[in-house]
Amino acid sequence: MDKLEHYRSLVQSILTEYDRLFSQACPNEVEMLLAFDKDRDQYLWFQVGWTPEERVKGISVHIQIKNEKIYIEEDWTEEGIATELLREGVPKEDIVLAFHAPETRKFTEFAIA
């Protein structure tokens, strides 16, 4: 499996596991959803629905793969998707914390772009 296919598979696997775990604890009126656009390398884990008080909608994780790097655009997980990727052997040079402004990424231990 080449690097790009490996990253696609890894991202999908991590998000699927998050979805599996959190869907069990989610209220019935709120759906946890996955959307994988493999043609454009966009991967989303999000929720929609209602609580008795309000509408629930939001992206928990948004990842895109471009230039053979994993760009974490949004991440509201407790440990962080970057931590999961590192555990799976993805080098820091291939992970971009894209939720940080480009000029501040140089202060992280991850790739700038």
N, C-alpha and C positions, 0 to 999 in steps of 0.2 A: 504494500500500500504506500503510495507516495505521500509526501508531507501534507499537501492540501487535503487529500482524502482523509488522512489521519485526523487532521484538525477538525474537519467537518463532522466526522464520526464522534470524536471526543466531545465537541460542543453539544451535539444532539444528545449524547448519552448523559452528560452532566445535567442538562436542562430537563431531560425526561425523568431523571431520578429526583430532582427537586420537585417537579410537578407531581410525581407519584407520592412523595412524602407529604407535601403540603396540601394536596387535594383531600387527603383523609381527614385533616383537621379543619377544613374550610366549611363555613356554613353552607347549607343547601342552596341558598339564594345567590351565592357567589361562585362563579366558575373560574377555575384556574385553567388557562389555555396555553397551548403551544402553537407557534406558527413558524415553520421552517421553510424559507424560500431558498432552495439549494441553487437555483440558477443565478441568483444575485448574492448568495452567501450572506443572508440576513436571518437571524435566529432570535425569536422573541418568546419570553415567558411572561404572561400577563394575566390579569384578572378583570372580570366584569360581573356586575350583578347589583344586588340591593341588600342593605341591612335595613332594620326597621327605621333607622334615622336618615339614611342617605344613599345615594348612588355610589357604587364602588367601581372604579375603573382606573387602571394604571399598569404601567410596565414595571415588572420587577427586575427583569434582565433583558437587555438588548445587546446582542453581539453581532458583529460583522467580520467577515474574513476578507482581507484585501492585501495585495502585495505579499502574500504568504505569511501574514501576521494576523493575530487575533485581536481585534479592536473591541474592547469592552466599552460600549457606549452608555450603558445604564446598568447599575448593579445595586440592588437593595437587599442583597442577601447578608446574613450575619457575618459569615467568615470571608466572603468574597469569592467570586468566580476565579479571580487570579490565583488565589490560594489553591483551589481545586485543580486548575491547569498546571501549576507548579508540581503538585503531588503526582500528576500524571506524566511528568517529565518534559513539559513544554518549557523551553528556555525563556528566561526573562526578556531576552532580546526579541522574542516573537510575540510578546504580549504588550499591547498598548492600552494604557488607562485613558481612553478617549473621553471619559467624562471630566477629565482635567483639561484646562486650556492648554493649547500647544506650548505656550511659553513656560508653563509651570511643570510640564511633564519631565523636563530635564532634572528636576529635583527628586523624582522618584527613581527607584532602582530598575524600572522597566523601560521598554523602548519608547522613543520620542514619537516615532511614526514609522 
